[in-house]
Amino acid sequence: MEQTVKQEHTPDEPTAAWRAVAEWYHAYFTGIVLYVSSRHGTASTAELVYEIFCRQRRERFLPGLQKLGLDNLPHAVAAAQYHYLSNHIGGVSVEYIYESDRKAWIRYAAPRWIWAGTALCGIAPEVSQAMLRGWHAQNGTMLSNPRLGFVCTKQTVDAQSGLEGYYYEYDRDLLPHERLRFARDEDAPDFDAAQAPQLPTDQWPAARLAKAHRNYAMEYVRSAYPTALQLWGPDEAAHRLRMVGRMIGMQFYHEVARALGGDYTPDAAGFARFVADLGTAHGDACQVVQHLDDSHEVRQNGWVFMDGIREYHPMLADAWNGLIEGALQAHNRRLNMTFDVRAIGQGYDLAWRIGN
């Protein structure tokens, strides 16, 4: 039986909560790549990264060009400006240098966002190249321009000063293997921020950018889930993603809890508030119910993380809940928790019950 219903706690500073969710998923994505690399090898990791970035390119590139107002620019310039602006929205340090209508540079300066901190040392060059092959090298095909390719001049994973290269429109159609080439003897011109494209501040105020940053980081994992499902099958995908989730949940619980702004007591009530606050920061509606046995239940209506993912398998829910399981281990390893997810029409309802 229920004793009382507590409404969700809304963080005093929502932008801090959104940033916390962004870091949660940023770490999770990097963790997935490192986990696969350390346990299953470089080839398997490169395949995963290639397919993830192919998926993101197919789903995001052309709509993003239109949204950013770049679809009428010369193709090399449009592709480079897209990467500059979209990564800027995501909080990533990227430089853009125009050289001509047929040649435009982008440079992901150090420190790299995607392989943050010491994670950079665990990323094989082939994995970085797989990202380029899956996205940058295929921009020409997306634009129906077989002459557009990408030339990589530096890689941070090779201890160079950044991931750097340029889009170039050749005088002839490129064969598939020519869409990405390396020119390590070349060097990008200096970046001049005054000459770079700008987001209109009236359309991109600080709050919208903070939400976009959250969504940007989440999107990497949202792409990884169906990709892992198709590459590895539901059992193996769920196992690997859950294992990584538990480790990331443990490692980042305290950091995320501080950012959410809650004073989470080390009992069931405190962890229930944490889960509800985390769901609210995602954009989901949550409430906490206290039961007569002093257990606490979090009820979440909606699941923003899974919105729009067509290739769903029930085992992926337990994989994603690995994040919450890991957080519980860091909060209080003596507590117990059950998790349930139900499909409601086109959406989902989630529930956690936490007790001693």
C-alpha positions as CSV (number, residue, x, y, z in Angstrom):
1,M,0.0,0.0,0.0
2,E,1.0,3.6,-0.6
3,Q,1.6,6.0,2.3
4,T,2.3,9.2,0.6
5,V,3.1,10.7,-2.8
6,K,6.0,13.1,-3.2
7,Q,6.2,15.3,-6.3
8,E,9.3,15.5,-8.3
9,H,12.1,17.8,-7.1
10,T,13.0,20.4,-9.8
11,P,16.6,21.4,-9.6
12,D,17.2,25.1,-8.7
13,E,19.5,25.5,-11.7
14,P,18.2,23.4,-14.6
15,T,21.2,24.2,-16.9
16,A,23.5,22.5,-14.3
17,A,21.2,19.5,-14.4
18,W,21.2,19.4,-18.2
19,R,25.0,19.6,-18.2
20,A,25.1,16.7,-15.7
21,V,23.0,14.5,-18.0
22,A,25.4,15.5,-20.9
23,E,28.4,14.4,-18.9
24,W,26.6,11.2,-17.9
25,Y,26.1,10.2,-21.5
26,H,29.4,11.6,-22.7
27,A,31.2,9.3,-20.2
28,Y,28.9,6.4,-21.2
29,F,29.7,6.6,-24.9
30,T,33.4,6.8,-24.3
31,G,33.1,3.9,-21.8
32,I,31.4,1.8,-24.4
33,V,34.2,2.3,-26.9
34,L,36.9,1.6,-24.4
35,Y,35.1,-1.5,-23.0
36,V,34.8,-3.0,-26.5
37,S,38.4,-2.1,-27.4
38,S,39.9,-3.6,-24.2
39,R,37.8,-6.8,-24.3
40,H,37.0,-7.4,-28.0
41,G,39.8,-5.8,-29.9
42,T,40.4,-2.9,-32.3
43,A,38.6,-4.4,-35.3
44,S,35.4,-4.9,-33.4
45,T,35.6,-1.4,-32.0
46,A,36.3,0.2,-35.3
47,E,33.3,-1.6,-36.8
48,L,31.1,-0.3,-34.0
49,V,32.3,3.3,-34.3
50,Y,32.0,3.2,-38.1
51,E,28.4,2.0,-37.9
52,I,27.5,4.5,-35.2
53,F,28.7,7.4,-37.2
54,C,27.1,6.1,-40.4
55,R,23.8,6.1,-38.5
56,Q,24.2,9.6,-37.2
57,R,25.2,10.9,-40.6
58,R,22.2,9.3,-42.3
59,E,19.8,10.7,-39.7
60,R,21.3,14.1,-38.9
61,F,23.4,15.5,-41.7
62,L,20.9,16.7,-44.3
63,P,18.3,17.9,-41.8
64,G,21.0,19.6,-39.8
65,L,22.2,21.5,-42.9
66,Q,18.7,22.9,-43.4
67,K,18.2,23.7,-39.8
68,L,21.4,25.7,-39.7
69,G,20.7,27.4,-43.0
70,L,23.8,25.9,-44.8
71,D,22.1,23.9,-47.5
72,N,22.7,26.5,-50.2
73,L,26.4,26.9,-49.6
74,P,29.1,25.3,-51.8
75,H,29.3,21.6,-50.7
76,A,32.8,21.7,-49.2
77,V,32.0,24.9,-47.2
78,A,28.6,23.6,-46.1
79,A,30.0,20.3,-44.8
80,A,32.8,22.1,-42.9
81,Q,30.5,24.7,-41.4
82,Y,28.0,22.0,-40.4
83,H,30.7,20.3,-38.3
84,Y,31.8,23.6,-36.9
85,L,28.4,24.8,-35.8
86,S,26.8,21.5,-34.8
87,N,29.8,20.6,-32.6
88,H,29.8,24.2,-31.2
89,I,26.2,23.6,-30.1
90,G,27.3,20.4,-28.4
91,G,30.0,22.2,-26.5
92,V,32.9,20.8,-28.5
93,S,36.0,22.8,-29.4
94,V,36.1,22.9,-33.2
95,E,37.8,25.4,-35.6
96,Y,36.8,26.2,-39.1
97,I,38.9,27.8,-41.8
98,Y,37.6,28.8,-45.3
99,E,40.2,28.4,-48.0
100,S,38.0,28.4,-51.1
101,D,34.5,27.3,-52.3
102,R,36.1,23.9,-53.0
103,K,38.3,23.6,-49.9
104,A,37.3,24.2,-46.2
105,W,39.1,23.0,-43.1
106,I,37.9,21.8,-39.7
107,R,40.0,21.1,-36.7
108,Y,39.0,19.4,-33.5
109,A,41.5,21.0,-31.2
110,A,43.0,19.5,-28.1
111,P,41.7,18.5,-25.6
112,R,39.4,16.3,-27.6
113,W,35.8,16.1,-26.3
114,I,34.9,12.7,-27.5
115,W,37.9,11.0,-25.9
116,A,38.1,13.1,-22.8
117,G,41.0,13.0,-20.3
118,T,43.1,9.9,-20.3
119,A,40.6,8.0,-22.5
120,L,42.5,9.4,-25.4
121,C,45.4,7.0,-24.7
122,G,43.0,4.0,-25.1
123,I,41.7,4.9,-28.6
124,A,43.5,3.1,-31.4
125,P,44.1,5.2,-34.6
126,E,41.9,2.8,-36.5
127,V,39.0,3.7,-34.3
128,S,39.5,7.4,-35.0
129,Q,39.8,6.6,-38.7
130,A,36.5,4.6,-38.6
131,M,34.7,7.8,-37.4
132,L,36.1,9.7,-40.4
133,R,35.1,6.9,-42.8
134,G,31.6,6.7,-41.4
135,W,30.8,10.4,-41.4
136,H,33.3,12.9,-43.0
137,A,34.2,10.7,-46.0
138,Q,30.5,10.2,-46.9
139,N,29.3,13.8,-46.8
140,G,29.7,14.0,-50.6
141,T,27.4,10.9,-51.1
142,M,24.8,12.5,-48.9
143,L,25.0,15.7,-51.0
144,S,24.8,13.7,-54.2
145,N,28.3,15.1,-55.0
146,P,30.7,12.2,-55.9
147,R,33.6,14.7,-56.2
148,L,33.6,15.7,-52.5
149,G,36.0,14.0,-50.2
150,F,37.8,14.5,-46.9
151,V,41.5,14.8,-46.4
152,C,42.8,14.1,-42.9
153,T,46.1,15.8,-42.0
154,K,46.4,15.1,-38.3
155,Q,44.9,12.7,-35.6
156,T,45.0,13.4,-31.9
157,V,45.2,9.7,-31.2
158,D,48.6,9.8,-32.9
159,A,49.7,12.5,-30.4
160,Q,49.3,15.3,-32.9
161,S,47.8,18.6,-32.0
162,G,44.2,17.8,-33.0
163,L,42.0,15.9,-35.4
164,E,42.4,18.0,-38.5
165,G,41.5,18.0,-42.2
166,Y,39.6,19.6,-45.0
167,Y,36.7,19.0,-47.3
168,Y,37.8,19.1,-50.9
169,E,35.9,19.0,-54.1
170,Y,38.0,17.3,-56.8
171,D,37.7,17.7,-60.6
172,R,36.5,14.1,-61.0
173,D,34.2,11.6,-59.3
174,L,35.9,9.8,-56.5
175,L,36.0,6.0,-56.1
176,P,34.8,4.8,-52.7
177,H,38.3,4.3,-51.3
178,E,39.3,7.8,-52.3
179,R,36.6,9.6,-50.3
180,L,39.0,9.6,-47.3
181,R,42.7,10.1,-47.8
182,F,45.6,11.1,-45.5
183,A,48.0,14.0,-46.1
184,R,50.2,14.1,-42.9
185,D,52.6,16.6,-44.5
186,E,49.9,19.3,-44.7
187,D,49.0,21.8,-41.9
188,A,45.8,23.8,-41.4
189,P,45.9,27.6,-41.5
190,D,45.4,29.5,-38.3
191,F,41.9,29.8,-37.0
192,D,40.3,33.2,-36.9
193,A,37.1,33.2,-34.9
194,A,35.9,36.5,-36.4
195,Q,35.8,34.8,-39.8
196,A,33.9,31.8,-38.6
197,P,30.1,31.3,-38.9
198,Q,28.1,32.4,-35.9
199,L,24.9,31.1,-34.4
200,P,22.3,33.8,-34.1
201,T,22.0,34.5,-30.4
202,D,18.3,35.3,-30.7
203,Q,17.6,31.8,-31.9
204,W,20.2,30.1,-29.7
205,P,20.0,31.6,-26.2
206,A,22.0,30.0,-23.4
207,A,19.1,27.8,-22.2
208,R,18.6,26.3,-25.6
209,L,22.3,25.7,-26.0
210,A,22.4,23.9,-22.6
211,K,19.6,21.6,-23.7
212,A,21.2,21.0,-27.0
213,H,24.4,20.1,-25.3
214,R,22.5,17.5,-23.3
215,N,20.8,16.1,-26.4
216,Y,24.1,16.1,-28.3
217,A,25.8,13.8,-25.8
218,M,22.8,11.6,-25.4
219,E,22.5,11.1,-29.1
220,Y,25.9,9.3,-29.3
221,V,24.5,6.6,-26.9
222,R,21.1,6.6,-28.6
223,S,23.0,5.7,-31.8
224,A,25.1,3.1,-30.1
225,Y,22.2,1.2,-28.7
226,P,20.5,0.1,-32.0
227,T,23.9,-0.3,-33.7
228,A,25.1,-2.7,-30.9
229,L,21.8,-4.6,-31.1
230,Q,22.2,-5.2,-34.9
231,L,26.0,-6.0,-34.7
232,W,26.0,-8.3,-31.7
233,G,22.4,-9.5,-31.1
234,P,20.3,-8.7,-28.1
235,D,22.0,-10.9,-25.5
236,E,25.6,-9.8,-26.2
237,A,24.6,-6.2,-26.7
238,A,22.6,-6.0,-23.5
239,H,25.5,-7.6,-21.5
240,R,28.1,-5.2,-22.8
241,L,26.0,-2.1,-22.6
242,R,24.9,-3.0,-19.1
243,M,28.4,-3.7,-17.8
244,V,29.6,-0.4,-19.1
245,G,26.5,1.4,-17.7
246,R,27.2,0.0,-14.2
247,M,30.8,1.1,-14.2
248,I,29.9,4.6,-15.5
249,G,27.0,4.9,-13.0
250,M,29.4,4.1,-10.1
251,Q,32.1,6.4,-11.3
252,F,29.9,9.4,-12.1
253,Y,27.2,9.2,-9.4
254,H,28.6,11.7,-7.0
255,E,29.5,14.2,-9.7
256,V,26.0,14.0,-11.2
257,A,24.3,14.1,-7.8
258,R,26.2,17.4,-7.0
259,A,25.2,18.9,-10.3
260,L,21.5,17.9,-9.8
261,G,21.6,20.0,-6.6
262,G,19.9,17.5,-4.4
263,D,20.9,16.6,-0.8
264,Y,20.6,12.9,-1.3
265,T,20.5,11.1,2.0
266,P,22.2,7.6,1.8
267,D,18.9,5.7,2.2
268,A,16.2,4.6,-0.1
269,A,14.4,7.9,0.0
270,G,17.6,9.7,-1.0
271,F,18.2,7.5,-4.0
272,A,14.6,7.6,-5.1
273,R,14.9,11.4,-5.2
274,F,18.2,11.1,-7.2
275,V,16.5,8.9,-9.8
276,A,13.5,11.2,-10.1
277,D,15.7,14.3,-10.4
278,L,17.8,12.5,-13.1
279,G,14.7,11.6,-15.0
280,T,13.4,15.2,-14.8
281,A,16.7,16.5,-16.1
282,H,16.3,14.2,-19.1
283,G,12.9,15.8,-19.8
284,D,10.7,12.9,-18.4
285,A,7.9,13.3,-15.9
286,C,8.7,11.6,-12.5
287,Q,7.2,11.2,-9.1
288,V,8.2,9.4,-5.9
289,V,5.8,7.1,-4.0
290,Q,6.6,6.0,-0.4
291,H,5.2,2.6,0.6
292,L,4.2,1.4,4.0
293,D,7.2,-0.9,4.2
294,D,9.3,2.2,3.9
295,S,10.4,1.4,0.3
296,H,10.3,4.1,-2.3
297,E,9.1,3.8,-5.8
298,V,10.0,6.1,-8.7
299,R,7.4,6.3,-11.5
300,Q,8.6,7.8,-14.7
301,N,6.1,8.6,-17.5
302,G,8.0,8.6,-20.8
303,W,11.5,7.7,-21.7
304,V,13.2,10.5,-23.7
305,F,16.3,8.3,-24.2
306,M,14.3,5.8,-26.4
307,D,12.2,8.4,-28.2
308,G,12.4,7.7,-32.0
309,I,14.6,4.6,-31.7
310,R,12.9,2.1,-34.0
311,E,15.1,-1.0,-33.4
312,Y,14.1,-1.7,-29.8
313,H,14.5,-4.9,-27.9
314,P,13.3,-5.4,-24.2
315,M,16.8,-6.4,-23.2
316,L,18.1,-2.9,-24.0
317,A,16.0,-1.6,-21.1
318,D,18.0,-3.6,-18.6
319,A,21.2,-2.5,-20.4
320,W,20.3,1.2,-19.9
321,N,19.3,0.5,-16.3
322,G,22.8,-0.5,-15.7
323,L,23.6,3.2,-15.3
324,I,21.1,3.4,-12.4
325,E,22.4,0.1,-10.9
326,G,25.9,1.5,-10.8
327,A,24.7,4.7,-9.3
328,L,22.9,2.8,-6.5
329,Q,26.2,0.9,-5.8
330,A,27.9,4.3,-5.2
331,H,25.0,5.7,-3.3
332,N,24.5,2.8,-0.8
333,R,25.5,-0.7,-1.8
334,R,23.3,-2.2,0.9
335,L,20.1,-1.1,-0.8
336,N,18.0,-3.3,-3.1
337,M,16.2,-2.2,-6.3
338,T,13.8,-3.6,-8.8
339,F,13.2,-2.2,-12.2
340,D,10.2,-2.5,-14.6
341,V,9.4,-1.0,-18.0
342,R,6.1,-1.2,-19.8
343,A,5.3,-0.2,-23.4
344,I,2.4,2.3,-23.4
345,G,1.2,3.0,-26.9
346,Q,4.3,4.5,-28.7
347,G,6.0,5.3,-25.4
348,Y,7.1,3.7,-22.2
349,D,6.5,3.9,-18.4
350,L,9.4,3.1,-16.1
351,A,9.4,2.2,-12.4
352,W,12.1,1.6,-9.8
353,R,11.4,0.3,-6.3
354,I,14.2,0.9,-3.8
355,G,14.3,-0.6,-0.3
356,N,16.5,-2.2,2.3
